[in-house]
Amino acid sequence: MTYQDLTKPILISRVDTARNMARFYEIEVGYDLFCNPVLIRRWGRIGTNGQMKIDVAASLNEAEEAGRSLLARKLGRGYLVR
């Protein structure tokens, strides 16, 4: 499964009731207030606001590639697209 457009948030989750695990991860590529391309990540337990991290990239392509790579790693760890 590939995602070409990361300008819209992609929400993935991983739920395992046996391990009391209910996590979400959100990935989006956009721009900050100074028009710098950024990779926006938000994660945490489902039902909470979670944490957020914004990474500034040199170009929009670099931010998108980092987002695709992160998405592939998370899908490999058992997260599913919501």
Phi, psi and omega in degrees: 000126180238150178237117181274325186253103178262010178286345172257141182299136174252121182253125177236157181215160177221120182234127176221099184294331179295330180256008182055044183248126176214091186244154172231159177213131180237133182234134179209145175248135181199206180232148175271188183295339181258017179065027173272137177292139182223153171254120182254125180237137176225134183209160177160192178280139179301132181100354178245169175286332179074198180245163180221143175222136179240120179252124178279136181244162179286329181212164178296322178299319179295319178295317179295319179296319177296321178294317178296319179296315178297318179298318179297319178297317181293320178295326177292337180268005175108001177287149180237146178289133179271000000 
